[in-house]
Amino acid sequence: MRRPFPARPAAGFSLLELLLVAALMAVALALLGGAVAGALPGQQLREASARLAAELRATRARALATGEHQAFALDPATRQWRSGPIEGEARRRGELPSSLTLAATVAREAQPGPEVAAILFFADGSSTGGRIVLRREAAAWRVDVAWLTGAVRVERGAGAP
């Protein structure tokens, strides 16, 4: 007796189909790996800028909370920073990644030394103000501190000098 419909082929994938899917997955992973590796330096720059801004905000908050003037000092050559009372021992210290270059514009009267940039925060929340620019290759982020309010803002780019 004859069947009215042709026989169904066996279920599954052919070797050619499996090889094609494996090749496509390899290409996709290679592209994804390149994108992630290219984003890591930029991520480090953004993270360092955010961490620096957080420390500046904490220094301002400490000045408001304690009623004592506080200082945030940064040595661009060594990328080390410290914060605490103007007179006395630093409360917090840290270091920024060595792959970054720094430039700081601050009030001359606030500088504790020739190669150290400092921003002072006063008990009323105001500050001496300043700008810190972090760079990595062609990318830059800047951290601005307003002198009147002591507000800290982070933006992309070096900004106008």
N, C-alpha and C positions, 0 to 999 in steps of 0.2 A: 504494500500500500504506500502510496505517495503522500508526503506531508504537504499541506497547503502553504506553509511558510518555510523559508530557508532556515537552516540550523544557525543558532546564535554562536558568535565567536566566544572563545574562552575569556572570562573576566580577568582584568589585570592590566598592567602597563607593559609596554614593550621596552626593551633595553635602550632603544634610541630615545624614547620619551624620558626615561630616568636620567640618561646622560645629559639631555637638554636642560632639565630642571636643575641638576647639580651644577652645570656650567652657569646658568642664570643666577643661582644663589651665590656662587663664588664671585661673580662680577659685582653683585649687590653688596656683599660683605667688603670687598676691596674698596668700593666707593664710599661706603659708610666709614670704614677705618680711616681713610684719607680725610674725610670731613671732620671726624672727631679729633684726629691728631692736629689738624690745622686750627681747631677751636681752642685747644688747651692753652697756648700762650695768651690769647685774648682773655680767656677765663681767669688766668692768674692775675692779669692786670686789673680786671674788674673787681676781683676779690680783694686785692691789695688796696684798691681805692676805697672800697666799701669798709674794709677793716680800719683804715686810717680815719675815715669820716666817723665811724662809730667811736673810736678812741677820742677824737676831738669833741664829739657830743657828750661823751662820758665825763671829760674834763670840765666842760661847761656846766653840766649837771652837778658835779661835785662842788664847783664854785658857788652855785645857787644854794645847794643843800647845806654846806658848811658855813657859808658867809665869809669864806677866806678866798683870796685871789689864788688862782691856779695857773700853772704854766704847762704848755705842751711844747717840748723842744725836740727838734729833728736835726740830725747831722746828715746832710745829703750825701756826703762822701762815703760814710759807712752804712747808711740807710738804717741807722738805729734811732729810736725815739724813746722819750720818757715823759711822764706827766706826773704832776703832783703840786704841792704847795710851792709858791715862788721861793720862799725861804725854807730850806729843809730838804729832806731825802725824798726822792721820787717814789711815788706809790706804785706806778706801773711802768714797765719797760717792754720794749719789743723791737723787732727787726723786720724790715721789708725784704722781699726776695732780691738776691744779688743780680738777677737778670733785668731788673728795672733801673732806670735812671731817674733821678729826682731833681727838681728845680723848685725853689721856694722864694716867694716874694712876701716879705713881712716888714713890720715897722722896725726901723733901725734901733730905736730906743729899747725895744724888747729883747734884742739879741744878747744872750749871755756870753758869747764869744764870737770871734771873727768868722768861723766856719759853721756856726750853729744857728739855725733859724728857730725862732720861738714865737708862739702866739700866746698872749696872756688873756685869761678869762677873769673877769671881775665879779664880785659878789652880786651885782645887779643883773648879771647875764650878758653884759656888753663885753667887747673884747678889743684887742689891738688890731684884729683882722689880718687877713693874709690869703695867699693862694699857694697851694702845693700842686705841682704838675708831675704826674707819674707817666713815664714813657717806656714803651717797649717797641723797638724798631720804628715803624711809621705810626703806630697807634699811641694815643695819649688820652688820659683822663685827668680832670682837674678837680681839686677839692677846694672850694671857696669858703672862707669864714667872713661873715659880715661884721664890720667893726661896731656898728651901732647896736645890733641885736645879738650878735654872737652866733647867729644861725649858721649851720653848716650845710652846704649843698654840693652834690657830686654831679658832674656833667662830663660828657664825652668831648674830647678835643682839648687843645692847649689853651684856647681862648685868646683874646687880644692881650698883648703885653701890658 
